[in-house]
Amino acid sequence: MIWFFERQRSRLYYEVRRQTDGDNYELVITHPDGHQDVEHFADSLELLDRMQRLQHSLRADGWQPPPQRASPGRAGA
């Protein structure tokens, strides 16, 4: 699962995924300059807590989810 955030013309996103070599989780934060921070979690509740704190921190720093874009209607519908 990937969450995107924007601030001015910068984009930051974070991804939650399973570790490739185990049953644990990774929280990968990709910063506007491209560098990544990877955090590891064995407990899904700890991961959820960290995600909530991260979203709160990002919003407090002025990061917002991008506006939703309308998808085009289907032809003939």
Secondary structure as UniProt FT lines:
FT   STRAND          2..7
FT   TURN            8..9
FT   STRAND          10..18
FT   TURN            20..21
FT   STRAND          25..30
FT   TURN            32..33
FT   STRAND          36..41
FT   HELIX           44..60
FT   TURN            61..62
FT   TURN            75..76
//
